[in-house]
Amino acid sequence: MTSAENRTTVVDVEGMTCGHCVEAVTRELEAVSGVTAVSVQLEAGGVSPVTVITDAPVDDGELRAAVDEAGYRVAGVRH
């Protein structure tokens, strides 16, 4: 799965508290063009790091919009 073409971005998401939250954020991020995998480390009540793997550059704004669409807030984006 790992190749020179894959890019990793960590989106720090606030407000997730349960598995349903994880599913909602994962579903919205997976719908973004170029996203090949999403992995969430749930920190209930805190900031949860969400690792997003893409096969092409993806604009941070698209990732932020996907999290917003799921009903959560982005605390930061790290590359």
Biopython code that builds the backbone (N, CA, C, O; Angstrom):
import numpy as np
from Bio.PDB.StructureBuilder import StructureBuilder

atoms = [
    (1, "MET", "N", (0.818, -1.186, 0.000)),
    (1, "MET", "CA", (0.000, 0.000, 0.000)),
    (1, "MET", "C", (0.862, 1.250, 0.000)),
    (1, "MET", "O", (0.473, 2.254, -0.597)),
    (2, "THR", "N", (1.994, 1.225, 0.634)),
    (2, "THR", "CA", (2.834, 2.404, 0.686)),
    (2, "THR", "C", (3.646, 2.515, -0.599)),
    (2, "THR", "O", (4.277, 1.554, -1.039)),
    (3, "SER", "N", (3.617, 3.693, -1.183)),
    (3, "SER", "CA", (4.421, 3.943, -2.368)),
    (3, "SER", "C", (4.849, 5.396, -2.350)),
    (3, "SER", "O", (4.380, 6.185, -1.531)),
    (4, "ALA", "N", (5.742, 5.740, -3.257)),
    (4, "ALA", "CA", (6.211, 7.117, -3.339)),
    (4, "ALA", "C", (5.072, 8.057, -3.709)),
    (4, "ALA", "O", (5.144, 9.257, -3.446)),
    (5, "GLU", "N", (4.022, 7.514, -4.317)),
    (5, "GLU", "CA", (2.897, 8.344, -4.743)),
    (5, "GLU", "C", (1.920, 8.648, -3.609)),
    (5, "GLU", "O", (1.177, 9.627, -3.679)),
    (6, "ASN", "N", (1.919, 7.821, -2.572)),
    (6, "ASN", "CA", (0.982, 8.045, -1.481)),
    (6, "ASN", "C", (1.425, 9.222, -0.617)),
    (6, "ASN", "O", (2.612, 9.411, -0.352)),
    (7, "ARG", "N", (0.456, 9.994, -0.193)),
    (7, "ARG", "CA", (0.721, 11.141, 0.677)),
    (7, "ARG", "C", (-0.083, 10.952, 1.956)),
    (7, "ARG", "O", (-1.220, 10.483, 1.925)),
    (8, "THR", "N", (0.520, 11.323, 3.080)),
    (8, "THR", "CA", (-0.149, 11.194, 4.367)),
    (8, "THR", "C", (-0.404, 12.570, 4.952)),
    (8, "THR", "O", (0.490, 13.414, 5.012)),
    (9, "THR", "N", (-1.641, 12.782, 5.381)),
    (9, "THR", "CA", (-2.042, 14.016, 6.051)),
    (9, "THR", "C", (-2.749, 13.610, 7.331)),
    (9, "THR", "O", (-3.544, 12.670, 7.333)),
    (10, "VAL", "N", (-2.463, 14.312, 8.422)),
    (10, "VAL", "CA", (-3.173, 14.069, 9.673)),
    (10, "VAL", "C", (-4.079, 15.269, 9.938)),
    (10, "VAL", "O", (-3.625, 16.410, 10.030)),
    (11, "VAL", "N", (-5.364, 14.976, 10.055)),
    (11, "VAL", "CA", (-6.359, 16.003, 10.342)),
    (11, "VAL", "C", (-6.763, 15.823, 11.803)),
    (11, "VAL", "O", (-7.277, 14.770, 12.181)),
    (12, "ASP", "N", (-6.534, 16.844, 12.620)),
    (12, "ASP", "CA", (-6.916, 16.781, 14.030)),
    (12, "ASP", "C", (-8.365, 17.252, 14.147)),
    (12, "ASP", "O", (-8.690, 18.390, 13.810)),
    (13, "VAL", "N", (-9.238, 16.347, 14.635)),
    (13, "VAL", "CA", (-10.675, 16.606, 14.665)),
    (13, "VAL", "C", (-11.169, 16.686, 16.104)),
    (13, "VAL", "O", (-10.869, 15.818, 16.925)),
    (14, "GLU", "N", (-11.925, 17.731, 16.397)),
    (14, "GLU", "CA", (-12.521, 17.913, 17.727)),
    (14, "GLU", "C", (-13.979, 17.468, 17.716)),
    (14, "GLU", "O", (-14.675, 17.624, 16.712)),
    (15, "GLY", "N", (-14.431, 16.920, 18.825)),
    (15, "GLY", "CA", (-15.848, 16.651, 19.010)),
    (15, "GLY", "C", (-16.300, 15.214, 18.824)),
    (15, "GLY", "O", (-17.458, 14.900, 19.097)),
    (16, "MET", "N", (-15.426, 14.334, 18.369)),
    (16, "MET", "CA", (-15.835, 12.942, 18.201)),
    (16, "MET", "C", (-15.828, 12.244, 19.563)),
    (16, "MET", "O", (-14.903, 12.414, 20.357)),
    (17, "THR", "N", (-16.883, 11.451, 19.818)),
    (17, "THR", "CA", (-16.981, 10.785, 21.120)),
    (17, "THR", "C", (-17.246, 9.292, 21.045)),
    (17, "THR", "O", (-17.163, 8.597, 22.058)),
    (18, "CYS", "N", (-17.570, 8.777, 19.833)),
    (18, "CYS", "CA", (-17.971, 7.369, 19.749)),
    (18, "CYS", "C", (-17.716, 6.800, 18.358)),
    (18, "CYS", "O", (-17.237, 7.495, 17.462)),
    (19, "GLY", "N", (-18.045, 5.530, 18.201)),
    (19, "GLY", "CA", (-17.867, 4.858, 16.927)),
    (19, "GLY", "C", (-18.695, 5.470, 15.802)),
    (19, "GLY", "O", (-18.253, 5.509, 14.654)),
    (20, "HIS", "N", (-19.895, 5.948, 16.127)),
    (20, "HIS", "CA", (-20.731, 6.592, 15.104)),
    (20, "HIS", "C", (-20.032, 7.840, 14.568)),
    (20, "HIS", "O", (-20.067, 8.104, 13.366)),
    (21, "CYS", "N", (-19.399, 8.605, 15.453)),
    (21, "CYS", "CA", (-18.655, 9.802, 15.042)),
    (21, "CYS", "C", (-17.534, 9.410, 14.074)),
    (21, "CYS", "O", (-17.341, 10.048, 13.039)),
    (22, "VAL", "N", (-16.807, 8.362, 14.426)),
    (22, "VAL", "CA", (-15.702, 7.878, 13.591)),
    (22, "VAL", "C", (-16.228, 7.480, 12.215)),
    (22, "VAL", "O", (-15.622, 7.812, 11.197)),
    (23, "GLU", "N", (-17.363, 6.763, 12.184)),
    (23, "GLU", "CA", (-17.945, 6.334, 10.908)),
    (23, "GLU", "C", (-18.338, 7.527, 10.050)),
    (23, "GLU", "O", (-18.106, 7.523, 8.841)),
    (24, "ALA", "N", (-18.929, 8.546, 10.660)),
    (24, "ALA", "CA", (-19.379, 9.725, 9.907)),
    (24, "ALA", "C", (-18.196, 10.462, 9.290)),
    (24, "ALA", "O", (-18.231, 10.822, 8.113)),
    (25, "VAL", "N", (-17.152, 10.685, 10.077)),
    (25, "VAL", "CA", (-15.970, 11.394, 9.578)),
    (25, "VAL", "C", (-15.271, 10.561, 8.510)),
    (25, "VAL", "O", (-14.867, 11.087, 7.474)),
    (26, "THR", "N", (-15.128, 9.261, 8.762)),
    (26, "THR", "CA", (-14.478, 8.375, 7.792)),
    (26, "THR", "C", (-15.226, 8.384, 6.467)),
    (26, "THR", "O", (-14.604, 8.498, 5.411)),
    (27, "ARG", "N", (-16.534, 8.266, 6.504)),
    (27, "ARG", "CA", (-17.361, 8.232, 5.289)),
    (27, "ARG", "C", (-17.184, 9.521, 4.469)),
    (27, "ARG", "O", (-17.021, 9.463, 3.251)),
    (28, "GLU", "N", (-17.216, 10.668, 5.132)),
    (28, "GLU", "CA", (-17.077, 11.949, 4.418)),
    (28, "GLU", "C", (-15.683, 12.109, 3.822)),
    (28, "GLU", "O", (-15.540, 12.585, 2.695)),
    (29, "LEU", "N", (-14.651, 11.713, 4.574)),
    (29, "LEU", "CA", (-13.285, 11.848, 4.057)),
    (29, "LEU", "C", (-13.030, 10.882, 2.902)),
    (29, "LEU", "O", (-12.354, 11.240, 1.938)),
    (30, "GLU", "N", (-13.563, 9.667, 2.989)),
    (30, "GLU", "CA", (-13.368, 8.696, 1.912)),
    (30, "GLU", "C", (-14.038, 9.147, 0.611)),
    (30, "GLU", "O", (-13.672, 8.683, -0.469)),
    (31, "ALA", "N", (-15.015, 10.047, 0.713)),
    (31, "ALA", "CA", (-15.712, 10.551, -0.476)),
    (31, "ALA", "C", (-14.905, 11.617, -1.220)),
    (31, "ALA", "O", (-15.239, 11.968, -2.352)),
    (32, "VAL", "N", (-13.843, 12.135, -0.587)),
    (32, "VAL", "CA", (-13.005, 13.146, -1.224)),
    (32, "VAL", "C", (-12.158, 12.485, -2.312)),
    (32, "VAL", "O", (-11.519, 11.460, -2.073)),
    (33, "SER", "N", (-12.158, 13.071, -3.491)),
    (33, "SER", "CA", (-11.392, 12.531, -4.617)),
    (33, "SER", "C", (-9.910, 12.459, -4.261)),
    (33, "SER", "O", (-9.325, 13.435, -3.791)),
    (34, "GLY", "N", (-9.312, 11.287, -4.493)),
    (34, "GLY", "CA", (-7.894, 11.090, -4.212)),
    (34, "GLY", "C", (-7.616, 10.379, -2.905)),
    (34, "GLY", "O", (-6.515, 9.862, -2.713)),
    (35, "VAL", "N", (-8.590, 10.337, -1.991)),
    (35, "VAL", "CA", (-8.393, 9.671, -0.704)),
    (35, "VAL", "C", (-8.491, 8.165, -0.908)),
    (35, "VAL", "O", (-9.469, 7.666, -1.463)),
    (36, "THR", "N", (-7.459, 7.440, -0.449)),
    (36, "THR", "CA", (-7.442, 5.984, -0.599)),
    (36, "THR", "C", (-7.644, 5.250, 0.721)),
    (36, "THR", "O", (-8.043, 4.086, 0.723)),
    (37, "ALA", "N", (-7.370, 5.921, 1.857)),
    (37, "ALA", "CA", (-7.547, 5.277, 3.163)),
    (37, "ALA", "C", (-7.702, 6.338, 4.245)),
    (37, "ALA", "O", (-7.146, 7.432, 4.156)),
    (38, "VAL", "N", (-8.475, 5.981, 5.274)),
    (38, "VAL", "CA", (-8.695, 6.858, 6.419)),
    (38, "VAL", "C", (-8.581, 6.009, 7.675)),
    (38, "VAL", "O", (-9.162, 4.927, 7.755)),
    (39, "SER", "N", (-7.829, 6.501, 8.658)),
    (39, "SER", "CA", (-7.677, 5.798, 9.929)),
    (39, "SER", "C", (-7.861, 6.801, 11.063)),
    (39, "SER", "O", (-7.205, 7.842, 11.090)),
    (40, "VAL", "N", (-8.755, 6.483, 12.000)),
    (40, "VAL", "CA", (-9.075, 7.389, 13.094)),
    (40, "VAL", "C", (-8.586, 6.817, 14.416)),
    (40, "VAL", "O", (-8.829, 5.651, 14.727)),
    (41, "GLN", "N", (-7.897, 7.644, 15.190)),
    (41, "GLN", "CA", (-7.529, 7.284, 16.560)),
    (41, "GLN", "C", (-8.443, 8.099, 17.466)),
    (41, "GLN", "O", (-8.166, 9.267, 17.737)),
    (42, "LEU", "N", (-9.532, 7.491, 17.936)),
    (42, "LEU", "CA", (-10.536, 8.200, 18.718)),
    (42, "LEU", "C", (-10.007, 8.582, 20.092)),
    (42, "LEU", "O", (-9.562, 7.734, 20.865)),
    (43, "GLU", "N", (-10.065, 9.869, 20.376)),
    (43, "GLU", "CA", (-9.742, 10.418, 21.697)),
    (43, "GLU", "C", (-11.028, 11.080, 22.172)),
    (43, "GLU", "O", (-11.194, 12.291, 22.031)),
    (44, "ALA", "N", (-11.947, 10.282, 22.740)),
    (44, "ALA", "CA", (-13.278, 10.761, 23.106)),
    (44, "ALA", "C", (-13.199, 12.019, 23.965)),
    (44, "ALA", "O", (-12.543, 12.049, 25.005)),
    (45, "GLY", "N", (-13.884, 13.045, 23.500)),
    (45, "GLY", "CA", (-13.931, 14.308, 24.228)),
    (45, "GLY", "C", (-12.721, 15.201, 23.997)),
    (45, "GLY", "O", (-12.666, 16.315, 24.519)),
    (46, "GLY", "N", (-11.759, 14.730, 23.227)),
    (46, "GLY", "CA", (-10.559, 15.528, 22.966)),
    (46, "GLY", "C", (-10.364, 15.732, 21.477)),
    (46, "GLY", "O", (-11.324, 15.799, 20.710)),
    (47, "VAL", "N", (-9.109, 15.828, 21.086)),
    (47, "VAL", "CA", (-8.763, 15.996, 19.675)),
    (47, "VAL", "C", (-8.299, 14.638, 19.147)),
    (47, "VAL", "O", (-7.326, 14.069, 19.642)),
    (48, "SER", "N", (-8.999, 14.131, 18.145)),
    (48, "SER", "CA", (-8.692, 12.825, 17.567)),
    (48, "SER", "C", (-7.895, 12.988, 16.283)),
    (48, "SER", "O", (-8.352, 13.657, 15.356)),
    (49, "PRO", "N", (-6.700, 12.383, 16.211)),
    (49, "PRO", "CA", (-5.947, 12.437, 14.965)),
    (49, "PRO", "C", (-6.547, 11.480, 13.932)),
    (49, "PRO", "O", (-6.777, 10.305, 14.216)),
    (50, "VAL", "N", (-6.794, 12.000, 12.740)),
    (50, "VAL", "CA", (-7.343, 11.212, 11.640)),
    (50, "VAL", "C", (-6.295, 11.202, 10.528)),
    (50, "VAL", "O", (-5.988, 12.241, 9.942)),
    (51, "THR", "N", (-5.753, 10.022, 10.246)),
    (51, "THR", "CA", (-4.739, 9.893, 9.208)),
    (51, "THR", "C", (-5.431, 9.641, 7.873)),
    (51, "THR", "O", (-6.232, 8.716, 7.735)),
    (52, "VAL", "N", (-5.104, 10.487, 6.890)),
    (52, "VAL", "CA", (-5.704, 10.387, 5.560)),
    (52, "VAL", "C", (-4.589, 10.097, 4.560)),
    (52, "VAL", "O", (-3.622, 10.854, 4.462)),
    (53, "ILE", "N", (-4.727, 9.000, 3.818)),
    (53, "ILE", "CA", (-3.766, 8.632, 2.775)),
    (53, "ILE", "C", (-4.393, 8.988, 1.429)),
    (53, "ILE", "O", (-5.541, 8.636, 1.156)),
    (54, "THR", "N", (-3.631, 9.688, 0.596)),
    (54, "THR", "CA", (-4.131, 10.059, -0.725)),
    (54, "THR", "C", (-3.137, 9.607, -1.789)),
    (54, "THR", "O", (-1.947, 9.438, -1.524)),
    (55, "ASP", "N", (-3.658, 9.416, -3.000)),
    (55, "ASP", "CA", (-2.785, 9.027, -4.102)),
    (55, "ASP", "C", (-2.438, 10.214, -4.997)),
    (55, "ASP", "O", (-1.762, 10.064, -6.015)),
    (56, "ALA", "N", (-2.910, 11.391, -4.601)),
    (56, "ALA", "CA", (-2.625, 12.634, -5.327)),
    (56, "ALA", "C", (-2.763, 13.774, -4.328)),
    (56, "ALA", "O", (-3.389, 13.599, -3.283)),
    (57, "PRO", "N", (-2.198, 14.928, -4.625)),
    (57, "PRO", "CA", (-2.362, 16.052, -3.710)),
    (57, "PRO", "C", (-3.848, 16.390, -3.518)),
    (57, "PRO", "O", (-4.611, 16.450, -4.481)),
    (58, "VAL", "N", (-4.237, 16.606, -2.269)),
    (58, "VAL", "CA", (-5.609, 17.000, -1.945)),
    (58, "VAL", "C", (-5.527, 18.303, -1.163)),
    (58, "VAL", "O", (-4.731, 18.440, -0.234)),
    (59, "ASP", "N", (-6.357, 19.250, -1.554)),
    (59, "ASP", "CA", (-6.382, 20.547, -0.891)),
    (59, "ASP", "C", (-6.881, 20.399, 0.548)),
    (59, "ASP", "O", (-7.867, 19.709, 0.804)),
    (60, "ASP", "N", (-6.183, 21.059, 1.487)),
    (60, "ASP", "CA", (-6.599, 21.005, 2.892)),
    (60, "ASP", "C", (-8.049, 21.450, 3.054)),
    (60, "ASP", "O", (-8.769, 20.939, 3.912)),
    (61, "GLY", "N", (-8.468, 22.395, 2.233)),
    (61, "GLY", "CA", (-9.841, 22.899, 2.312)),
    (61, "GLY", "C", (-10.870, 21.812, 2.036)),
    (61, "GLY", "O", (-11.943, 21.804, 2.639)),
    (62, "GLU", "N", (-10.545, 20.891, 1.124)),
    (62, "GLU", "CA", (-11.459, 19.784, 0.834)),
    (62, "GLU", "C", (-11.586, 18.860, 2.041)),
    (62, "GLU", "O", (-12.677, 18.385, 2.354)),
    (63, "LEU", "N", (-10.468, 18.610, 2.715)),
    (63, "LEU", "CA", (-10.497, 17.753, 3.905)),
    (63, "LEU", "C", (-11.272, 18.437, 5.024)),
    (63, "LEU", "O", (-12.073, 17.802, 5.710)),
    (64, "ARG", "N", (-11.033, 19.728, 5.204)),
    (64, "ARG", "CA", (-11.763, 20.489, 6.225)),
    (64, "ARG", "C", (-13.267, 20.480, 5.942)),
    (64, "ARG", "O", (-14.076, 20.310, 6.853)),
    (65, "ALA", "N", (-13.628, 20.664, 4.683)),
    (65, "ALA", "CA", (-15.041, 20.685, 4.300)),
    (65, "ALA", "C", (-15.700, 19.334, 4.577)),
    (65, "ALA", "O", (-16.851, 19.283, 5.011)),
    (66, "ALA", "N", (-14.977, 18.242, 4.328)),
    (66, "ALA", "CA", (-15.523, 16.905, 4.576)),
    (66, "ALA", "C", (-15.788, 16.689, 6.061)),
    (66, "ALA", "O", (-16.823, 16.139, 6.437)),
    (67, "VAL", "N", (-14.859, 17.120, 6.899)),
    (67, "VAL", "CA", (-15.047, 16.985, 8.354)),
    (67, "VAL", "C", (-16.210, 17.860, 8.809)),
    (67, "VAL", "O", (-17.018, 17.446, 9.641)),
    (68, "ASP", "N", (-16.291, 19.067, 8.262)),
    (68, "ASP", "CA", (-17.394, 19.979, 8.585)),
    (68, "ASP", "C", (-18.735, 19.357, 8.189)),
    (68, "ASP", "O", (-19.711, 19.440, 8.934)),
    (69, "GLU", "N", (-18.770, 18.736, 7.010)),
    (69, "GLU", "CA", (-19.988, 18.086, 6.521)),
    (69, "GLU", "C", (-20.433, 16.973, 7.473)),
    (69, "GLU", "O", (-21.628, 16.727, 7.635)),
    (70, "ALA", "N", (-19.462, 16.304, 8.100)),
    (70, "ALA", "CA", (-19.777, 15.240, 9.060)),
    (70, "ALA", "C", (-20.251, 15.807, 10.396)),
    (70, "ALA", "O", (-20.767, 15.073, 11.238)),
    (71, "GLY", "N", (-20.075, 17.120, 10.588)),
    (71, "GLY", "CA", (-20.562, 17.763, 11.811)),
    (71, "GLY", "C", (-19.511, 17.988, 12.875)),
    (71, "GLY", "O", (-19.845, 18.171, 14.045)),
    (72, "TYR", "N", (-18.242, 17.977, 12.488)),
    (72, "TYR", "CA", (-17.161, 18.139, 13.462)),
    (72, "TYR", "C", (-16.235, 19.278, 13.055)),
    (72, "TYR", "O", (-16.327, 19.808, 11.947)),
    (73, "ARG", "N", (-15.342, 19.645, 13.968)),
    (73, "ARG", "CA", (-14.462, 20.783, 13.745)),
    (73, "ARG", "C", (-13.024, 20.339, 13.595)),
    (73, "ARG", "O", (-12.551, 19.479, 14.339)),
    (74, "VAL", "N", (-12.322, 20.928, 12.627)),
    (74, "VAL", "CA", (-10.906, 20.637, 12.417)),
    (74, "VAL", "C", (-10.091, 21.558, 13.310)),
    (74, "VAL", "O", (-10.226, 22.779, 13.244)),
    (75, "ALA", "N", (-9.240, 20.964, 14.149)),
    (75, "ALA", "CA", (-8.367, 21.741, 15.027)),
    (75, "ALA", "C", (-7.056, 22.063, 14.324)),
    (75, "ALA", "O", (-6.372, 23.018, 14.692)),
    (76, "GLY", "N", (-6.701, 21.271, 13.313)),
    (76, "GLY", "CA", (-5.458, 21.500, 12.587)),
    (76, "GLY", "C", (-5.225, 20.436, 11.544)),
    (76, "GLY", "O", (-5.826, 19.362, 11.588)),
    (77, "VAL", "N", (-4.340, 20.742, 10.594)),
    (77, "VAL", "CA", (-3.982, 19.804, 9.534)),
    (77, "VAL", "C", (-2.461, 19.739, 9.501)),
    (77, "VAL", "O", (-1.787, 20.768, 9.452)),
    (78, "ARG", "N", (-1.928, 18.517, 9.530)),
    (78, "ARG", "CA", (-0.476, 18.317, 9.512)),
    (78, "ARG", "C", (-0.084, 17.443, 8.339)),
    (78, "ARG", "O", (-0.780, 16.486, 8.000)),
    (79, "HIS", "N", (1.057, 17.787, 7.712)),
    (79, "HIS", "CA", (1.559, 16.998, 6.574)),
    (79, "HIS", "C", (2.827, 16.276, 6.961)),
    (79, "HIS", "O", (3.404, 15.559, 6.143)),
]
sb = StructureBuilder()
sb.init_structure("model")
sb.init_model(0)
sb.init_chain("A")
sb.init_seg("    ")
for serial, (resi, resn, name, xyz) in enumerate(atoms, 1):
    if name == "N":
        sb.init_residue(resn, " ", resi, " ")
    sb.init_atom(name, np.array(xyz, "f"), 0.0, 1.0, " ", f" {name:<3s}", serial, name[0])
structure = sb.get_structure()
